[in-house]
Amino acid sequence: MPQMAPISWLILFFVFSITFMLFNIVNYFSFLPSSSTSKEKKTFNVKSNNWKW
């Protein structure tokens, strides 16, 4: 495809870049984190956090 004008490569670059950004934005905003309530708060066990180096 060397016969294509440079403006066509530039348009293709912008189209693919915008498509990629829209895909990432849609994926970012479609993720719903689980809502945490006060009852679901987890307490950390201090003994389980002791690392044996």
mmCIF entry with sequence, helices, sheets and N, C-alpha, C, O atoms, coordinates in Angstrom:
data_MODEL
# 
_entry.id   MODEL 
# 
_entity.id                         1 
_entity.type                       polymer 
_entity.pdbx_number_of_molecules   1 
# 
_entity_poly.entity_id                      1 
_entity_poly.type                           'polypeptide(L)' 
_entity_poly.nstd_linkage                   no 
_entity_poly.nstd_monomer                   no 
_entity_poly.pdbx_seq_one_letter_code       MPQMAPISWLILFFVFSITFMLFNIVNYFSFLPSSSTSKEKKTFNVKSNNWKW 
_entity_poly.pdbx_seq_one_letter_code_can   MPQMAPISWLILFFVFSITFMLFNIVNYFSFLPSSSTSKEKKTFNVKSNNWKW 
_entity_poly.pdbx_strand_id                 A 
# 
loop_
_entity_poly_seq.entity_id 
_entity_poly_seq.num 
_entity_poly_seq.mon_id 
_entity_poly_seq.hetero 
1 1  MET n 
1 2  PRO n 
1 3  GLN n 
1 4  MET n 
1 5  ALA n 
1 6  PRO n 
1 7  ILE n 
1 8  SER n 
1 9  TRP n 
1 10 LEU n 
1 11 ILE n 
1 12 LEU n 
1 13 PHE n 
1 14 PHE n 
1 15 VAL n 
1 16 PHE n 
1 17 SER n 
1 18 ILE n 
1 19 THR n 
1 20 PHE n 
1 21 MET n 
1 22 LEU n 
1 23 PHE n 
1 24 ASN n 
1 25 ILE n 
1 26 VAL n 
1 27 ASN n 
1 28 TYR n 
1 29 PHE n 
1 30 SER n 
1 31 PHE n 
1 32 LEU n 
1 33 PRO n 
1 34 SER n 
1 35 SER n 
1 36 SER n 
1 37 THR n 
1 38 SER n 
1 39 LYS n 
1 40 GLU n 
1 41 LYS n 
1 42 LYS n 
1 43 THR n 
1 44 PHE n 
1 45 ASN n 
1 46 VAL n 
1 47 LYS n 
1 48 SER n 
1 49 ASN n 
1 50 ASN n 
1 51 TRP n 
1 52 LYS n 
1 53 TRP n 
# 
_struct_asym.id          A 
_struct_asym.entity_id   1 
# 
loop_
_struct_conf.conf_type_id 
_struct_conf.id 
_struct_conf.pdbx_PDB_helix_id 
_struct_conf.beg_label_comp_id 
_struct_conf.beg_label_asym_id 
_struct_conf.beg_label_seq_id 
_struct_conf.pdbx_beg_PDB_ins_code 
_struct_conf.end_label_comp_id 
_struct_conf.end_label_asym_id 
_struct_conf.end_label_seq_id 
_struct_conf.pdbx_end_PDB_ins_code 
_struct_conf.beg_auth_comp_id 
_struct_conf.beg_auth_asym_id 
_struct_conf.beg_auth_seq_id 
_struct_conf.end_auth_comp_id 
_struct_conf.end_auth_asym_id 
_struct_conf.end_auth_seq_id 
_struct_conf.pdbx_PDB_helix_class 
_struct_conf.details 
_struct_conf.pdbx_PDB_helix_length 
HELX_P HELX_P1 AA1 PRO A 6  ? SER A 30 ? PRO A 6  SER A 30 1 ? 25 
HELX_P HELX_P2 AA2 SER A 38 ? GLU A 40 ? SER A 38 GLU A 40 5 ? 3  
HELX_P HELX_P3 AA3 LYS A 47 ? ASN A 49 ? LYS A 47 ASN A 49 5 ? 3  
# 
_struct_conf_type.id          HELX_P 
_struct_conf_type.criteria    ? 
_struct_conf_type.reference   ? 
# 
loop_
_atom_site.group_PDB 
_atom_site.id 
_atom_site.type_symbol 
_atom_site.label_atom_id 
_atom_site.label_alt_id 
_atom_site.label_comp_id 
_atom_site.label_asym_id 
_atom_site.label_entity_id 
_atom_site.label_seq_id 
_atom_site.pdbx_PDB_ins_code 
_atom_site.Cartn_x 
_atom_site.Cartn_y 
_atom_site.Cartn_z 
_atom_site.occupancy 
_atom_site.B_iso_or_equiv 
_atom_site.pdbx_formal_charge 
_atom_site.auth_seq_id 
_atom_site.auth_comp_id 
_atom_site.auth_asym_id 
_atom_site.auth_atom_id 
_atom_site.pdbx_PDB_model_num 
ATOM 1   N N  . MET A 1 1  ? 0.801   -1.200  0.000  1.00 0.00 ? 1  MET A N  1 
ATOM 2   C CA . MET A 1 1  ? 0.000   0.000   0.000  1.00 0.00 ? 1  MET A CA 1 
ATOM 3   C C  . MET A 1 1  ? 0.847   1.267   0.000  1.00 0.00 ? 1  MET A C  1 
ATOM 4   O O  . MET A 1 1  ? 0.448   2.247   0.629  1.00 0.00 ? 1  MET A O  1 
ATOM 5   N N  . PRO A 1 2  ? 1.976   1.297   -0.663 1.00 0.00 ? 2  PRO A N  1 
ATOM 6   C CA . PRO A 1 2  ? 2.763   2.542   -0.667 1.00 0.00 ? 2  PRO A CA 1 
ATOM 7   C C  . PRO A 1 2  ? 2.117   3.639   -1.493 1.00 0.00 ? 2  PRO A C  1 
ATOM 8   O O  . PRO A 1 2  ? 2.555   4.788   -1.430 1.00 0.00 ? 2  PRO A O  1 
ATOM 9   N N  . GLN A 1 3  ? 1.088   3.319   -2.267 1.00 0.00 ? 3  GLN A N  1 
ATOM 10  C CA . GLN A 1 3  ? 0.453   4.351   -3.088 1.00 0.00 ? 3  GLN A CA 1 
ATOM 11  C C  . GLN A 1 3  ? -0.447  5.258   -2.269 1.00 0.00 ? 3  GLN A C  1 
ATOM 12  O O  . GLN A 1 3  ? -0.889  6.294   -2.766 1.00 0.00 ? 3  GLN A O  1 
ATOM 13  N N  . MET A 1 4  ? -0.728  4.894   -1.032 1.00 0.00 ? 4  MET A N  1 
ATOM 14  C CA . MET A 1 4  ? -1.623  5.715   -0.219 1.00 0.00 ? 4  MET A CA 1 
ATOM 15  C C  . MET A 1 4  ? -0.950  7.037   0.154  1.00 0.00 ? 4  MET A C  1 
ATOM 16  O O  . MET A 1 4  ? 0.249   7.090   0.427  1.00 0.00 ? 4  MET A O  1 
ATOM 17  N N  . ALA A 1 5  ? -1.733  8.069   0.156  1.00 0.00 ? 5  ALA A N  1 
ATOM 18  C CA . ALA A 1 5  ? -1.214  9.383   0.524  1.00 0.00 ? 5  ALA A CA 1 
ATOM 19  C C  . ALA A 1 5  ? -0.966  9.427   2.031  1.00 0.00 ? 5  ALA A C  1 
ATOM 20  O O  . ALA A 1 5  ? -1.624  8.707   2.782  1.00 0.00 ? 5  ALA A O  1 
ATOM 21  N N  . PRO A 1 6  ? -0.026  10.263  2.484  1.00 0.00 ? 6  PRO A N  1 
ATOM 22  C CA . PRO A 1 6  ? 0.243   10.350  3.924  1.00 0.00 ? 6  PRO A CA 1 
ATOM 23  C C  . PRO A 1 6  ? -0.969  10.787  4.736  1.00 0.00 ? 6  PRO A C  1 
ATOM 24  O O  . PRO A 1 6  ? -1.092  10.430  5.908  1.00 0.00 ? 6  PRO A O  1 
ATOM 25  N N  . ILE A 1 7  ? -1.871  11.562  4.118  1.00 0.00 ? 7  ILE A N  1 
ATOM 26  C CA . ILE A 1 7  ? -3.055  11.990  4.862  1.00 0.00 ? 7  ILE A CA 1 
ATOM 27  C C  . ILE A 1 7  ? -3.932  10.786  5.190  1.00 0.00 ? 7  ILE A C  1 
ATOM 28  O O  . ILE A 1 7  ? -4.612  10.784  6.216  1.00 0.00 ? 7  ILE A O  1 
ATOM 29  N N  . SER A 1 8  ? -3.928  9.780   4.348  1.00 0.00 ? 8  SER A N  1 
ATOM 30  C CA . SER A 1 8  ? -4.710  8.578   4.634  1.00 0.00 ? 8  SER A CA 1 
ATOM 31  C C  . SER A 1 8  ? -4.140  7.836   5.833  1.00 0.00 ? 8  SER A C  1 
ATOM 32  O O  . SER A 1 8  ? -4.894  7.311   6.653  1.00 0.00 ? 8  SER A O  1 
ATOM 33  N N  . TRP A 1 9  ? -2.804  7.788   5.945  1.00 0.00 ? 9  TRP A N  1 
ATOM 34  C CA . TRP A 1 9  ? -2.193  7.146   7.104  1.00 0.00 ? 9  TRP A CA 1 
ATOM 35  C C  . TRP A 1 9  ? -2.517  7.917   8.366  1.00 0.00 ? 9  TRP A C  1 
ATOM 36  O O  . TRP A 1 9  ? -2.730  7.325   9.425  1.00 0.00 ? 9  TRP A O  1 
ATOM 37  N N  . LEU A 1 10 ? -2.555  9.235   8.259  1.00 0.00 ? 10 LEU A N  1 
ATOM 38  C CA . LEU A 1 10 ? -2.887  10.064  9.415  1.00 0.00 ? 10 LEU A CA 1 
ATOM 39  C C  . LEU A 1 10 ? -4.345  9.857   9.845  1.00 0.00 ? 10 LEU A C  1 
ATOM 40  O O  . LEU A 1 10 ? -4.641  9.775   11.037 1.00 0.00 ? 10 LEU A O  1 
ATOM 41  N N  . ILE A 1 11 ? -5.233  9.777   8.882  1.00 0.00 ? 11 ILE A N  1 
ATOM 42  C CA . ILE A 1 11 ? -6.647  9.530   9.201  1.00 0.00 ? 11 ILE A CA 1 
ATOM 43  C C  . ILE A 1 11 ? -6.813  8.158   9.829  1.00 0.00 ? 11 ILE A C  1 
ATOM 44  O O  . ILE A 1 11 ? -7.565  8.011   10.793 1.00 0.00 ? 11 ILE A O  1 
ATOM 45  N N  . LEU A 1 12 ? -6.127  7.148   9.304  1.00 0.00 ? 12 LEU A N  1 
ATOM 46  C CA . LEU A 1 12 ? -6.193  5.812   9.879  1.00 0.00 ? 12 LEU A CA 1 
ATOM 47  C C  . LEU A 1 12 ? -5.665  5.808   11.307 1.00 0.00 ? 12 LEU A C  1 
ATOM 48  O O  . LEU A 1 12 ? -6.234  5.154   12.181 1.00 0.00 ? 12 LEU A O  1 
ATOM 49  N N  . PHE A 1 13 ? -4.581  6.533   11.543 1.00 0.00 ? 13 PHE A N  1 
ATOM 50  C CA . PHE A 1 13 ? -4.022  6.607   12.896 1.00 0.00 ? 13 PHE A CA 1 
ATOM 51  C C  . PHE A 1 13 ? -5.024  7.215   13.866 1.00 0.00 ? 13 PHE A C  1 
ATOM 52  O O  . PHE A 1 13 ? -5.208  6.706   14.972 1.00 0.00 ? 13 PHE A O  1 
ATOM 53  N N  . PHE A 1 14 ? -5.676  8.307   13.456 1.00 0.00 ? 14 PHE A N  1 
ATOM 54  C CA . PHE A 1 14 ? -6.659  8.944   14.332 1.00 0.00 ? 14 PHE A CA 1 
ATOM 55  C C  . PHE A 1 14 ? -7.878  8.055   14.553 1.00 0.00 ? 14 PHE A C  1 
ATOM 56  O O  . PHE A 1 14 ? -8.402  7.998   15.666 1.00 0.00 ? 14 PHE A O  1 
ATOM 57  N N  . VAL A 1 15 ? -8.327  7.375   13.534 1.00 0.00 ? 15 VAL A N  1 
ATOM 58  C CA . VAL A 1 15 ? -9.495  6.500   13.684 1.00 0.00 ? 15 VAL A CA 1 
ATOM 59  C C  . VAL A 1 15 ? -9.179  5.366   14.651 1.00 0.00 ? 15 VAL A C  1 
ATOM 60  O O  . VAL A 1 15 ? -9.979  5.071   15.539 1.00 0.00 ? 15 VAL A O  1 
ATOM 61  N N  . PHE A 1 16 ? -8.033  4.731   14.492 1.00 0.00 ? 16 PHE A N  1 
ATOM 62  C CA . PHE A 1 16 ? -7.674  3.635   15.388 1.00 0.00 ? 16 PHE A CA 1 
ATOM 63  C C  . PHE A 1 16 ? -7.398  4.136   16.803 1.00 0.00 ? 16 PHE A C  1 
ATOM 64  O O  . PHE A 1 16 ? -7.721  3.450   17.773 1.00 0.00 ? 16 PHE A O  1 
ATOM 65  N N  . SER A 1 17 ? -6.806  5.321   16.932 1.00 0.00 ? 17 SER A N  1 
ATOM 66  C CA . SER A 1 17 ? -6.550  5.868   18.263 1.00 0.00 ? 17 SER A CA 1 
ATOM 67  C C  . SER A 1 17 ? -7.851  6.208   18.984 1.00 0.00 ? 17 SER A C  1 
ATOM 68  O O  . SER A 1 17 ? -8.003  5.910   20.169 1.00 0.00 ? 17 SER A O  1 
ATOM 69  N N  . ILE A 1 18 ? -8.776  6.821   18.281 1.00 0.00 ? 18 ILE A N  1 
ATOM 70  C CA . ILE A 1 18 ? -10.056 7.170   18.898 1.00 0.00 ? 18 ILE A CA 1 
ATOM 71  C C  . ILE A 1 18 ? -10.838 5.908   19.243 1.00 0.00 ? 18 ILE A C  1 
ATOM 72  O O  . ILE A 1 18 ? -11.487 5.844   20.288 1.00 0.00 ? 18 ILE A O  1 
ATOM 73  N N  . THR A 1 19 ? -10.780 4.903   18.370 1.00 0.00 ? 19 THR A N  1 
ATOM 74  C CA . THR A 1 19 ? -11.455 3.640   18.666 1.00 0.00 ? 19 THR A CA 1 
ATOM 75  C C  . THR A 1 19 ? -10.862 2.985   19.899 1.00 0.00 ? 19 THR A C  1 
ATOM 76  O O  . THR A 1 19 ? -11.595 2.475   20.747 1.00 0.00 ? 19 THR A O  1 
ATOM 77  N N  . PHE A 1 20 ? -9.547  2.994   20.006 1.00 0.00 ? 20 PHE A N  1 
ATOM 78  C CA . PHE A 1 20 ? -8.875  2.403   21.167 1.00 0.00 ? 20 PHE A CA 1 
ATOM 79  C C  . PHE A 1 20 ? -9.238  3.141   22.449 1.00 0.00 ? 20 PHE A C  1 
ATOM 80  O O  . PHE A 1 20 ? -9.515  2.513   23.471 1.00 0.00 ? 20 PHE A O  1 
ATOM 81  N N  . MET A 1 21 ? -9.237  4.475   22.400 1.00 0.00 ? 21 MET A N  1 
ATOM 82  C CA . MET A 1 21 ? -9.587  5.245   23.593 1.00 0.00 ? 21 MET A CA 1 
ATOM 83  C C  . MET A 1 21 ? -11.049 5.037   23.988 1.00 0.00 ? 21 MET A C  1 
ATOM 84  O O  . MET A 1 21 ? -11.348 4.913   25.175 1.00 0.00 ? 21 MET A O  1 
ATOM 85  N N  . LEU A 1 22 ? -11.958 4.997   23.025 1.00 0.00 ? 22 LEU A N  1 
ATOM 86  C CA . LEU A 1 22 ? -13.363 4.757   23.342 1.00 0.00 ? 22 LEU A CA 1 
ATOM 87  C C  . LEU A 1 22 ? -13.568 3.371   23.930 1.00 0.00 ? 22 LEU A C  1 
ATOM 88  O O  . LEU A 1 22 ? -14.368 3.201   24.849 1.00 0.00 ? 22 LEU A O  1 
ATOM 89  N N  . PHE A 1 23 ? -12.855 2.381   23.411 1.00 0.00 ? 23 PHE A N  1 
ATOM 90  C CA . PHE A 1 23 ? -12.944 1.022   23.950 1.00 0.00 ? 23 PHE A CA 1 
ATOM 91  C C  . PHE A 1 23 ? -12.492 0.987   25.399 1.00 0.00 ? 23 PHE A C  1 
ATOM 92  O O  . PHE A 1 23 ? -13.134 0.346   26.231 1.00 0.00 ? 23 PHE A O  1 
ATOM 93  N N  . ASN A 1 24 ? -11.391 1.670   25.714 1.00 0.00 ? 24 ASN A N  1 
ATOM 94  C CA . ASN A 1 24 ? -10.898 1.704   27.095 1.00 0.00 ? 24 ASN A CA 1 
ATOM 95  C C  . ASN A 1 24 ? -11.832 2.480   28.017 1.00 0.00 ? 24 ASN A C  1 
ATOM 96  O O  . ASN A 1 24 ? -12.038 2.082   29.164 1.00 0.00 ? 24 ASN A O  1 
ATOM 97  N N  . ILE A 1 25 ? -12.390 3.566   27.539 1.00 0.00 ? 25 ILE A N  1 
ATOM 98  C CA . ILE A 1 25 ? -13.314 4.353   28.362 1.00 0.00 ? 25 ILE A CA 1 
ATOM 99  C C  . ILE A 1 25 ? -14.572 3.559   28.668 1.00 0.00 ? 25 ILE A C  1 
ATOM 100 O O  . ILE A 1 25 ? -15.060 3.578   29.798 1.00 0.00 ? 25 ILE A O  1 
ATOM 101 N N  . VAL A 1 26 ? -15.100 2.860   27.669 1.00 0.00 ? 26 VAL A N  1 
ATOM 102 C CA . VAL A 1 26 ? -16.304 2.057   27.889 1.00 0.00 ? 26 VAL A CA 1 
ATOM 103 C C  . VAL A 1 26 ? -16.014 0.937   28.875 1.00 0.00 ? 26 VAL A C  1 
ATOM 104 O O  . VAL A 1 26 ? -16.840 0.653   29.742 1.00 0.00 ? 26 VAL A O  1 
ATOM 105 N N  . ASN A 1 27 ? -14.864 0.299   28.761 1.00 0.00 ? 27 ASN A N  1 
ATOM 106 C CA . ASN A 1 27 ? -14.518 -0.768  29.690 1.00 0.00 ? 27 ASN A CA 1 
ATOM 107 C C  . ASN A 1 27 ? -14.296 -0.228  31.100 1.00 0.00 ? 27 ASN A C  1 
ATOM 108 O O  . ASN A 1 27 ? -14.635 -0.891  32.081 1.00 0.00 ? 27 ASN A O  1 
ATOM 109 N N  . TYR A 1 28 ? -13.733 0.963   31.204 1.00 0.00 ? 28 TYR A N  1 
ATOM 110 C CA . TYR A 1 28 ? -13.484 1.542   32.525 1.00 0.00 ? 28 TYR A CA 1 
ATOM 111 C C  . TYR A 1 28 ? -14.783 1.853   33.235 1.00 0.00 ? 28 TYR A C  1 
ATOM 112 O O  . TYR A 1 28 ? -14.928 1.546   34.419 1.00 0.00 ? 28 TYR A O  1 
ATOM 113 N N  . PHE A 1 29 ? -15.730 2.458   32.538 1.00 0.00 ? 29 PHE A N  1 
ATOM 114 C CA . PHE A 1 29 ? -16.967 2.879   33.176 1.00 0.00 ? 29 PHE A CA 1 
ATOM 115 C C  . PHE A 1 29 ? -17.999 1.760   33.273 1.00 0.00 ? 29 PHE A C  1 
ATOM 116 O O  . PHE A 1 29 ? -19.002 1.921   33.969 1.00 0.00 ? 29 PHE A O  1 
ATOM 117 N N  . SER A 1 30 ? -17.788 0.643   32.603 1.00 0.00 ? 30 SER A N  1 
ATOM 118 C CA . SER A 1 30 ? -18.740 -0.463  32.710 1.00 0.00 ? 30 SER A CA 1 
ATOM 119 C C  . SER A 1 30 ? -18.443 -1.340  33.922 1.00 0.00 ? 30 SER A C  1 
ATOM 120 O O  . SER A 1 30 ? -19.260 -2.188  34.281 1.00 0.00 ? 30 SER A O  1 
ATOM 121 N N  . PHE A 1 31 ? -17.290 -1.150  34.557 1.00 0.00 ? 31 PHE A N  1 
ATOM 122 C CA . PHE A 1 31 ? -16.938 -1.932  35.733 1.00 0.00 ? 31 PHE A CA 1 
ATOM 123 C C  . PHE A 1 31 ? -17.616 -1.339  36.953 1.00 0.00 ? 31 PHE A C  1 
ATOM 124 O O  . PHE A 1 31 ? -17.444 -0.157  37.248 1.00 0.00 ? 31 PHE A O  1 
ATOM 125 N N  . LEU A 1 32 ? -18.391 -2.155  37.667 1.00 0.00 ? 32 LEU A N  1 
ATOM 126 C CA . LEU A 1 32 ? -19.068 -1.706  38.878 1.00 0.00 ? 32 LEU A CA 1 
ATOM 127 C C  . LEU A 1 32 ? -18.432 -2.394  40.080 1.00 0.00 ? 32 LEU A C  1 
ATOM 128 O O  . LEU A 1 32 ? -18.606 -3.601  40.254 1.00 0.00 ? 32 LEU A O  1 
ATOM 129 N N  . PRO A 1 33 ? -17.708 -1.665  40.904 1.00 0.00 ? 33 PRO A N  1 
ATOM 130 C CA . PRO A 1 33 ? -17.118 -2.287  42.092 1.00 0.00 ? 33 PRO A CA 1 
ATOM 131 C C  . PRO A 1 33 ? -18.196 -2.680  43.089 1.00 0.00 ? 33 PRO A C  1 
ATOM 132 O O  . PRO A 1 33 ? -19.252 -2.053  43.170 1.00 0.00 ? 33 PRO A O  1 
ATOM 133 N N  . SER A 1 34 ? -17.910 -3.717  43.833 1.00 0.00 ? 34 SER A N  1 
ATOM 134 C CA . SER A 1 34 ? -18.891 -4.165  44.818 1.00 0.00 ? 34 SER A CA 1 
ATOM 135 C C  . SER A 1 34 ? -18.986 -3.136  45.942 1.00 0.00 ? 34 SER A C  1 
ATOM 136 O O  . SER A 1 34 ? -17.974 -2.686  46.479 1.00 0.00 ? 34 SER A O  1 
ATOM 137 N N  . SER A 1 35 ? -20.204 -2.778  46.281 1.00 0.00 ? 35 SER A N  1 
ATOM 138 C CA . SER A 1 35 ? -20.404 -1.778  47.316 1.00 0.00 ? 35 SER A CA 1 
ATOM 139 C C  . SER A 1 35 ? -20.148 -2.410  48.679 1.00 0.00 ? 35 SER A C  1 
ATOM 140 O O  . SER A 1 35 ? -20.693 -3.466  49.000 1.00 0.00 ? 35 SER A O  1 
ATOM 141 N N  . SER A 1 36 ? -19.332 -1.762  49.459 1.00 0.00 ? 36 SER A N  1 
ATOM 142 C CA . SER A 1 36 ? -19.017 -2.289  50.780 1.00 0.00 ? 36 SER A CA 1 
ATOM 143 C C  . SER A 1 36 ? -19.854 -1.568  51.832 1.00 0.00 ? 36 SER A C  1 
ATOM 144 O O  . SER A 1 36 ? -19.960 -0.341  51.824 1.00 0.00 ? 36 SER A O  1 
ATOM 145 N N  . THR A 1 37 ? -20.427 -2.319  52.708 1.00 0.00 ? 37 THR A N  1 
ATOM 146 C CA . THR A 1 37 ? -21.197 -1.729  53.796 1.00 0.00 ? 37 THR A CA 1 
ATOM 147 C C  . THR A 1 37 ? -20.381 -1.841  55.074 1.00 0.00 ? 37 THR A C  1 
ATOM 148 O O  . THR A 1 37 ? -19.325 -2.474  55.090 1.00 0.00 ? 37 THR A O  1 
ATOM 149 N N  . SER A 1 38 ? -20.862 -1.234  56.129 1.00 0.00 ? 38 SER A N  1 
ATOM 150 C CA . SER A 1 38 ? -20.109 -1.259  57.383 1.00 0.00 ? 38 SER A CA 1 
ATOM 151 C C  . SER A 1 38 ? -20.073 -2.662  57.977 1.00 0.00 ? 38 SER A C  1 
ATOM 152 O O  . SER A 1 38 ? -19.146 -2.989  58.717 1.00 0.00 ? 38 SER A O  1 
ATOM 153 N N  . LYS A 1 39 ? -21.057 -3.490  57.670 1.00 0.00 ? 39 LYS A N  1 
ATOM 154 C CA . LYS A 1 39 ? -21.081 -4.849  58.201 1.00 0.00 ? 39 LYS A CA 1 
ATOM 155 C C  . LYS A 1 39 ? -20.028 -5.736  57.522 1.00 0.00 ? 39 LYS A C  1 
ATOM 156 O O  . LYS A 1 39 ? -19.551 -6.710  58.105 1.00 0.00 ? 39 LYS A O  1 
ATOM 157 N N  . GLU A 1 40 ? -19.682 -5.385  56.300 1.00 0.00 ? 40 GLU A N  1 
ATOM 158 C CA . GLU A 1 40 ? -18.764 -6.222  55.534 1.00 0.00 ? 40 GLU A CA 1 
ATOM 159 C C  . GLU A 1 40 ? -17.302 -5.846  55.729 1.00 0.00 ? 40 GLU A C  1 
ATOM 160 O O  . GLU A 1 40 ? -16.433 -6.410  55.063 1.00 0.00 ? 40 GLU A O  1 
ATOM 161 N N  . LYS A 1 41 ? -17.010 -4.913  56.618 1.00 0.00 ? 41 LYS A N  1 
ATOM 162 C CA . LYS A 1 41 ? -15.618 -4.517  56.838 1.00 0.00 ? 41 LYS A CA 1 
ATOM 163 C C  . LYS A 1 41 ? -14.837 -5.680  57.425 1.00 0.00 ? 41 LYS A C  1 
ATOM 164 O O  . LYS A 1 41 ? -15.255 -6.312  58.395 1.00 0.00 ? 41 LYS A O  1 
ATOM 165 N N  . LYS A 1 42 ? -13.717 -5.937  56.824 1.00 0.00 ? 42 LYS A N  1 
ATOM 166 C CA . LYS A 1 42 ? -12.911 -7.061  57.283 1.00 0.00 ? 42 LYS A CA 1 
ATOM 167 C C  . LYS A 1 42 ? -11.812 -6.548  58.204 1.00 0.00 ? 42 LYS A C  1 
ATOM 168 O O  . LYS A 1 42 ? -11.152 -5.553  57.906 1.00 0.00 ? 42 LYS A O  1 
ATOM 169 N N  . THR A 1 43 ? -11.626 -7.224  59.306 1.00 0.00 ? 43 THR A N  1 
ATOM 170 C CA . THR A 1 43 ? -10.532 -6.872  60.202 1.00 0.00 ? 43 THR A CA 1 
ATOM 171 C C  . THR A 1 43 ? -9.361  -7.788  59.900 1.00 0.00 ? 43 THR A C  1 
ATOM 172 O O  . THR A 1 43 ? -9.537  -8.975  59.626 1.00 0.00 ? 43 THR A O  1 
ATOM 173 N N  . PHE A 1 44 ? -8.182  -7.229  59.952 1.00 0.00 ? 44 PHE A N  1 
ATOM 174 C CA . PHE A 1 44 ? -6.983  -7.994  59.642 1.00 0.00 ? 44 PHE A CA 1 
ATOM 175 C C  . PHE A 1 44 ? -6.481  -8.701  60.891 1.00 0.00 ? 44 PHE A C  1 
ATOM 176 O O  . PHE A 1 44 ? -6.388  -8.112  61.967 1.00 0.00 ? 44 PHE A O  1 
ATOM 177 N N  . ASN A 1 45 ? -6.171  -9.933  60.728 1.00 0.00 ? 45 ASN A N  1 
ATOM 178 C CA . ASN A 1 45 ? -5.601  -10.700 61.815 1.00 0.00 ? 45 ASN A CA 1 
ATOM 179 C C  . ASN A 1 45 ? -4.105  -10.376 61.885 1.00 0.00 ? 45 ASN A C  1 
ATOM 180 O O  . ASN A 1 45 ? -3.377  -10.587 60.915 1.00 0.00 ? 45 ASN A O  1 
ATOM 181 N N  . VAL A 1 46 ? -3.656  -9.871  63.015 1.00 0.00 ? 46 VAL A N  1 
ATOM 182 C CA . VAL A 1 46 ? -2.267  -9.430  63.142 1.00 0.00 ? 46 VAL A CA 1 
ATOM 183 C C  . VAL A 1 46 ? -1.313  -10.613 63.035 1.00 0.00 ? 46 VAL A C  1 
ATOM 184 O O  . VAL A 1 46 ? -0.231  -10.482 62.464 1.00 0.00 ? 46 VAL A O  1 
ATOM 185 N N  . LYS A 1 47 ? -1.692  -11.743 63.567 1.00 0.00 ? 47 LYS A N  1 
ATOM 186 C CA . LYS A 1 47 ? -0.804  -12.904 63.541 1.00 0.00 ? 47 LYS A CA 1 
ATOM 187 C C  . LYS A 1 47 ? -0.597  -13.434 62.132 1.00 0.00 ? 47 LYS A C  1 
ATOM 188 O O  . LYS A 1 47 ? 0.449   -14.015 61.844 1.00 0.00 ? 47 LYS A O  1 
ATOM 189 N N  . SER A 1 48 ? -1.574  -13.245 61.244 1.00 0.00 ? 48 SER A N  1 
ATOM 190 C CA . SER A 1 48 ? -1.429  -13.748 59.882 1.00 0.00 ? 48 SER A CA 1 
ATOM 191 C C  . SER A 1 48 ? -0.506  -12.858 59.047 1.00 0.00 ? 48 SER A C  1 
ATOM 192 O O  . SER A 1 48 ? -0.065  -13.267 57.972 1.00 0.00 ? 48 SER A O  1 
ATOM 193 N N  . ASN A 1 49 ? -0.207  -11.644 59.530 1.00 0.00 ? 49 ASN A N  1 
ATOM 194 C CA . ASN A 1 49 ? 0.644   -10.751 58.778 1.00 0.00 ? 49 ASN A CA 1 
ATOM 195 C C  . ASN A 1 49 ? 2.116   -10.844 59.146 1.00 0.00 ? 49 ASN A C  1 
ATOM 196 O O  . ASN A 1 49 ? 2.922   -10.060 58.645 1.00 0.00 ? 49 ASN A O  1 
ATOM 197 N N  . ASN A 1 50 ? 2.483   -11.780 60.007 1.00 0.00 ? 50 ASN A N  1 
ATOM 198 C CA . ASN A 1 50 ? 3.893   -11.943 60.384 1.00 0.00 ? 50 ASN A CA 1 
ATOM 199 C C  . ASN A 1 50 ? 4.638   -12.697 59.291 1.00 0.00 ? 50 ASN A C  1 
ATOM 200 O O  . ASN A 1 50 ? 4.348   -13.860 59.011 1.00 0.00 ? 50 ASN A O  1 
ATOM 201 N N  . TRP A 1 51 ? 5.592   -12.022 58.685 1.00 0.00 ? 51 TRP A N  1 
ATOM 202 C CA . TRP A 1 51 ? 6.369   -12.651 57.621 1.00 0.00 ? 51 TRP A CA 1 
ATOM 203 C C  . TRP A 1 51 ? 7.616   -13.304 58.219 1.00 0.00 ? 51 TRP A C  1 
ATOM 204 O O  . TRP A 1 51 ? 8.271   -12.742 59.097 1.00 0.00 ? 51 TRP A O  1 
ATOM 205 N N  . LYS A 1 52 ? 7.922   -14.483 57.730 1.00 0.00 ? 52 LYS A N  1 
ATOM 206 C CA . LYS A 1 52 ? 9.112   -15.201 58.206 1.00 0.00 ? 52 LYS A CA 1 
ATOM 207 C C  . LYS A 1 52 ? 10.214  -15.052 57.155 1.00 0.00 ? 52 LYS A C  1 
ATOM 208 O O  . LYS A 1 52 ? 10.235  -15.776 56.159 1.00 0.00 ? 52 LYS A O  1 
ATOM 209 N N  . TRP A 1 53 ? 11.106  -14.128 57.380 1.00 0.00 ? 53 TRP A N  1 
ATOM 210 C CA . TRP A 1 53 ? 12.151  -13.908 56.387 1.00 0.00 ? 53 TRP A CA 1 
ATOM 211 C C  . TRP A 1 53 ? 13.344  -14.772 56.697 1.00 0.00 ? 53 TRP A C  1 
ATOM 212 O O  . TRP A 1 53 ? 14.339  -14.734 55.973 1.00 0.00 ? 53 TRP A O  1 
# 
